[in-house]
Amino acid sequence: MSLQNTEYKYISVGDDRIPYIAGSTMKVVELVTSHLTYGWSPAELHFQYPHISLSQIHSALAYYWDHKAEIDADMARRLELARTLKAASPSAIASRLRADGLL
């Protein structure tokens, strides 16, 4: 997959139109989800993801605030997919573990 640079120094957009943190495989939406879900500050995000620099984190958060509707819609799609998968019939291994009282 090729990445195109953006006006944000540490953000690149892939062919799939998904913004990534440059120099990593982390998507902006993944970092933002941690920020919003856990209330983590940029310093805490850096502690949790030491491979992402504070500059990259601030760039990702700035990108989020400037593209909030688009990224919020992506998070909503991901949440709906998770709910759909959870509601689907369990896998054979999950059924067996449940039957054995291990899950």
N, CA and C of each residue as an Amber inpcrd file, in Angstrom:
protein
   309
   0.8430000  -1.1650000   0.0000000   0.0000000   0.0000000   0.0000000
   0.8950000   1.2370000   0.0000000   0.5750000   2.1790000  -0.8480000
   1.3410000   3.4190000  -0.8630000   0.6490000   4.4600000   0.0070000
   1.4570000   5.2930000   0.6230000   0.9340000   6.3320000   1.5050000
   1.2380000   7.6940000   0.9090000   0.2840000   8.6080000   1.0400000
   0.4810000   9.9760000   0.5820000   0.5890000  10.8820000   1.7940000
   1.5390000  11.8100000   1.7240000   1.7010000  12.7580000   2.8170000
   0.5210000  13.7150000   2.8550000   0.2900000  14.2920000   4.0100000
  -0.7630000  15.2860000   4.1920000  -0.1100000  16.5770000   4.6640000
  -0.9110000  17.5960000   4.9280000  -0.3630000  18.8420000   5.4700000
   0.0670000  18.6740000   6.9240000  -0.2630000  17.5330000   7.5140000
   0.1430000  17.2150000   8.8810000   1.4470000  16.4360000   8.7960000
   2.4690000  16.9410000   9.4490000   3.8190000  16.3990000   9.2940000
   3.9040000  14.8900000   9.4960000   3.1780000  14.3550000  10.4540000
   3.3180000  12.9450000  10.7950000   2.1230000  12.0930000  10.3980000
   1.3040000  12.5620000   9.4790000   0.1240000  11.8120000   9.0610000
   0.2000000  11.5340000   7.5660000  -0.0070000  10.2760000   7.2100000
  -0.0710000   9.8560000   5.8100000  -1.3970000   9.1510000   5.5880000
  -1.9230000   9.2910000   4.3790000  -3.1910000   8.6490000   4.0410000
  -2.9070000   7.5460000   3.0340000  -3.4130000   6.3500000   3.3280000
  -3.1970000   5.2040000   2.4550000  -4.1400000   5.1970000   1.2660000
  -3.9200000   4.2560000   0.3640000  -4.7890000   4.0820000  -0.8020000
  -6.2340000   3.8670000  -0.3740000  -6.4150000   3.3150000   0.8070000
  -7.7500000   3.0390000   1.3410000  -8.3780000   4.2740000   1.9850000
  -7.6870000   5.4300000   1.8920000  -8.1530000   6.7160000   2.4330000
  -8.1670000   6.7400000   3.9620000  -7.4450000   5.8240000   4.5790000
  -7.3550000   5.7680000   6.0380000  -6.0690000   6.4700000   6.4740000
  -6.1710000   7.4230000   7.4150000  -4.9710000   8.1240000   7.8760000
  -4.1610000   7.2830000   8.8670000  -2.8720000   7.2080000   8.6090000
  -1.9220000   6.4770000   9.4490000  -0.9370000   7.4600000  10.0620000
  -0.3680000   7.0800000  11.1880000   0.7120000   7.8580000  11.7780000
   1.9820000   7.4570000  11.0360000   2.6190000   8.4260000  10.3910000
   3.7930000   8.1620000   9.5580000   4.8860000   7.4690000  10.3650000
   5.5310000   6.5070000   9.7300000   6.5990000   5.7680000  10.3790000
   6.1060000   4.6530000  11.2730000   4.8030000   4.3860000  11.2280000
   4.2360000   3.3130000  12.0430000   3.1100000   2.6430000  11.2640000
   2.5560000   1.6110000  11.8530000   1.3880000   0.9580000  11.2570000
   0.1090000   1.3710000  11.9810000   0.2290000   2.2930000  12.9310000
  -0.9310000   2.7100000  13.7210000  -1.7960000   3.6960000  12.9410000
  -3.0890000   3.4350000  12.9740000  -4.0540000   4.3280000  12.3460000
  -4.4000000   5.4450000  13.3280000  -4.6980000   6.6140000  12.7740000
  -5.1000000   7.7450000  13.6150000  -6.3060000   7.3590000  14.4570000
  -7.2610000   6.6390000  13.8650000  -8.4800000   6.2620000  14.5860000
  -8.1650000   5.3930000  15.8070000  -7.1330000   4.5810000  15.7440000
  -6.7640000   3.7310000  16.8840000  -6.2390000   4.5770000  18.0450000
  -5.3930000   5.5460000  17.7340000  -4.8610000   6.4230000  18.7750000
  -5.9790000   7.2780000  19.3710000  -6.8300000   7.8140000  18.5130000
  -7.9350000   8.6630000  18.9710000  -8.9080000   7.8630000  19.8290000
  -9.1470000   6.6110000  19.4710000 -10.0390000   5.7720000  20.2680000
  -9.4990000   5.6230000  21.6910000  -8.2090000   5.4160000  21.8340000
  -7.5990000   5.3310000  23.1690000  -7.7290000   6.6590000  23.9070000
  -7.5140000   7.7390000  23.1920000  -7.6170000   9.0720000  23.7930000
  -9.0290000   9.3240000  24.3170000 -10.0350000   9.0040000  23.5140000
 -11.4200000   9.2730000  23.9010000 -11.9520000   8.2570000  24.9100000
 -11.6290000   6.9930000  24.7240000 -12.1580000   5.9410000  25.5980000
 -11.5910000   6.0280000  27.0090000 -10.2860000   6.1820000  27.1030000
  -9.6310000   6.1680000  28.4080000  -9.3440000   7.5610000  28.9590000
  -9.5550000   8.5850000  28.1390000  -9.2640000   9.9500000  28.5790000
  -7.7750000  10.2210000  28.7030000  -6.9720000   9.4620000  27.9630000
  -5.5240000   9.6000000  28.0650000  -5.0450000  10.9080000  27.4500000
  -4.1580000  11.5720000  28.1480000  -3.5020000  12.7850000  27.6550000
  -2.4500000  12.3820000  26.6180000  -1.9070000  13.3550000  25.8780000
  -0.8140000  13.0120000  24.9630000   0.3580000  12.3250000  25.6730000
   0.6790000  12.7730000  26.8840000   1.7830000  12.1410000  27.6290000
   1.4530000  10.6880000  27.9650000   0.2130000  10.4200000  28.3710000
  -0.1870000   9.0450000  28.6850000  -0.2250000   8.1930000  27.4210000
  -0.6890000   8.7720000  26.3210000  -0.6760000   8.0350000  25.0500000
   0.7550000   7.6380000  24.6970000   1.6980000   8.5470000  24.9090000
   3.1040000   8.2500000  24.6280000   3.6250000   7.1520000  25.5570000
   3.2000000   7.1700000  26.8140000   3.5970000   6.1220000  27.7530000
   3.0470000   4.7700000  27.2970000   1.7980000   4.7440000  26.8520000
   1.1610000   3.4990000  26.4200000   1.6820000   3.0210000  25.0610000
   2.0480000   3.9530000  24.2070000   2.5460000   3.6450000  22.8600000
   3.9130000   4.3040000  22.6790000   4.9500000   3.7870000  23.3270000
   6.2560000   4.4530000  23.3040000   6.8970000   4.5200000  21.9180000
   6.4070000   3.7250000  20.9840000   6.9530000   3.7680000  19.6270000
   6.4050000   4.9470000  18.8300000   5.4320000   5.6740000  19.4030000
   4.8610000   6.8580000  18.7690000   5.3640000   8.0780000  19.5450000
   6.0130000   9.0160000  18.8540000   6.5630000  10.1930000  19.5370000
   5.4520000  11.1670000  19.9230000   5.7660000  12.0470000  20.8550000
   4.7960000  13.0720000  21.2450000   4.4180000  13.9490000  20.0540000
   5.3740000  14.2300000  19.1900000   5.0720000  15.0220000  17.9900000
   4.0690000  14.2970000  17.1030000   4.2570000  12.9960000  16.9320000
   3.3190000  12.2110000  16.1280000   1.9350000  12.1960000  16.7790000
   1.8920000  12.0800000  18.0980000   0.6190000  12.0530000  18.8230000
  -0.1200000  13.3720000  18.6590000   0.5830000  14.4710000  18.8440000
  -0.0630000  15.7770000  18.6910000  -0.5400000  15.9880000  17.2540000
   0.2290000  15.5290000  16.2970000  -0.1820000  15.6420000  14.8980000
  -1.4410000  14.8230000  14.6360000  -1.4970000  13.6110000  15.1980000
  -2.6740000  12.7500000  15.0220000  -3.9060000  13.3670000  15.6710000
  -3.7430000  13.9410000  16.8520000  -4.8820000  14.5720000  17.5250000
  -5.3430000  15.8170000  16.7680000  -4.4060000  16.5850000  16.2310000
  -4.7780000  17.7520000  15.4210000  -5.5350000  17.3040000  14.1720000
  -5.0560000  16.2300000  13.5510000  -5.7420000  15.6950000  12.3700000
  -7.1650000  15.2860000  12.7450000  -7.3060000  14.6340000  13.8870000
  -8.6400000  14.2210000  14.3370000  -9.5640000  15.4240000  14.4920000
  -9.1260000  16.4460000  15.1920000 -10.0010000  17.5970000  15.4320000
 -10.3530000  18.3130000  14.1350000  -9.4740000  18.2680000  13.1560000
  -9.7670000  18.8980000  11.8660000 -10.6040000  18.0100000  10.9520000
 -10.6950000  16.7180000  11.2600000 -11.4590000  15.7530000  10.4500000
 -12.3900000  14.9350000  11.3470000 -12.9310000  15.5850000  12.3650000
 -13.6950000  14.9120000  13.4130000 -14.8790000  14.1130000  12.8770000
 -15.6770000  14.7010000  12.0060000 -16.8750000  14.0090000  11.5030000
 -16.4980000  12.7270000  10.7690000 -15.4710000  12.8010000   9.9570000
 -15.0180000  11.6390000   9.1800000 -14.4980000  10.5240000  10.0960000
 -13.6970000  10.8710000  11.0820000 -13.1200000   9.8600000  11.9710000
 -14.1690000   9.3330000  12.9400000 -15.0570000  10.2000000  13.4110000
 -16.1500000   9.7280000  14.2660000 -17.0290000   8.7300000  13.5170000
 -17.2800000   8.9800000  12.2260000 -18.0700000   8.0450000  11.4180000
 -17.3360000   6.7120000  11.2820000 -16.0140000   6.7570000  11.1250000
 -15.2200000   5.5280000  11.0420000 -15.3050000   4.7530000  12.3550000
 -15.2310000   5.4570000  13.4890000 -15.3470000   4.7880000  14.7870000
 -16.7300000   4.1640000  14.9520000 -17.7670000   4.8470000  14.4890000
 -19.1310000   4.3090000  14.5830000 -19.2670000   3.0490000  13.7370000
 -18.6710000   3.0460000  12.5360000 -18.6980000   1.8510000  11.6750000
 -17.9790000   0.6840000  12.3500000 -16.8400000   0.9690000  12.9570000
 -16.0760000  -0.0850000  13.6360000 -16.8500000  -0.6570000  14.8230000
 -17.5110000   0.2080000  15.5720000 -18.3040000  -0.2340000  16.7140000
 -19.4740000  -1.0930000  16.2540000 -20.1280000  -0.6920000  15.1780000
 -21.2500000  -1.4760000  14.6520000 -20.7710000  -2.8400000  14.1640000
 -19.6170000  -2.8860000  13.5110000 -19.0550000  -4.1620000  13.0640000
 -18.7600000  -5.0570000  14.2690000 -18.2000000  -4.4900000  15.3270000
 -17.9130000  -5.2760000  16.5380000 -19.1970000  -5.8310000  17.1410000
 -20.2350000  -5.0130000  17.1640000 -21.5240000  -5.4860000  17.6980000
 -22.1010000  -6.5960000  16.8300000 -21.9880000  -6.4490000  15.5230000
 -22.4930000  -7.4680000  14.6000000 -21.7490000  -8.7800000  14.7960000
 -20.4310000  -8.7020000  14.8980000 -19.6350000  -9.9140000  15.0880000
 -19.9300000 -10.5640000  16.4330000 -20.1500000  -9.7460000  17.4520000
 -20.4620000 -10.2860000  18.7770000 -21.8120000 -10.9920000  18.7740000
 -22.7660000 -10.4490000  18.0170000 -24.1110000 -11.0270000  17.9650000
 -24.1720000 -12.2810000  17.0900000 -23.1910000 -12.4400000  16.2020000
 -23.1630000 -13.6150000  15.3240000 -22.9480000 -14.8640000  16.1670000
 -23.3040000 -15.9930000  15.5960000 -23.1440000 -17.2380000  16.3460000
 -21.6800000 -17.4210000  16.7450000 -21.4470000 -17.9430000  17.9370000
 -20.0750000 -18.0960000  18.4230000 -19.3090000 -19.1390000  17.6010000
 -18.0130000 -19.0060000  17.6320000 -17.1690000 -19.9600000  16.9230000
 -17.2470000 -21.3190000  17.6190000 -16.7870000 -22.3330000  16.9280000
 -16.8010000 -23.6860000  17.4830000 -15.9740000 -23.7580000  18.7640000
 -14.8280000 -23.0950000  18.7710000 -13.9740000 -23.1440000  19.9620000
 -14.6400000 -22.4300000  21.1360000 -15.3040000 -21.2970000  20.8710000
 -15.9970000 -20.5810000  21.9470000 -17.1440000 -21.4200000  22.4950000
 -17.8640000 -22.0960000  21.6210000 -18.9610000 -22.9640000  22.0720000
 -18.4380000 -24.0920000  22.9520000 -17.3270000 -24.6840000  22.5470000
 -16.7440000 -25.7890000  23.3150000 -16.2380000 -25.3100000  24.6760000
 -15.5630000 -24.1610000  24.6930000 -15.0770000 -23.6130000  25.9600000
 -16.2380000 -23.2780000  26.8880000 -17.3120000 -22.7400000  26.3290000
 -18.4870000 -22.4180000  27.1290000 -19.1040000 -23.6970000  27.6940000
 -19.1920000 -24.7360000  26.8650000 -19.7580000 -26.0130000  27.3040000
 -18.9190000 -26.6370000  28.4150000 -17.6200000 -26.4180000  28.3610000
 -16.7200000 -26.9570000  29.3860000 -16.6210000 -26.0420000  30.6080000
 -17.3670000 -24.9380000  30.5850000 -17.3500000 -24.0060000  31.7050000
 -16.0960000 -23.1670000  31.7940000 -15.3660000 -23.0740000  30.7100000
 -14.1130000 -22.3250000  30.7100000 -14.2700000 -20.9080000  30.1690000
 -15.4530000 -20.6000000  29.7180000 -15.6800000 -19.2700000  29.1570000
 -16.9890000 -18.7070000  29.6350000
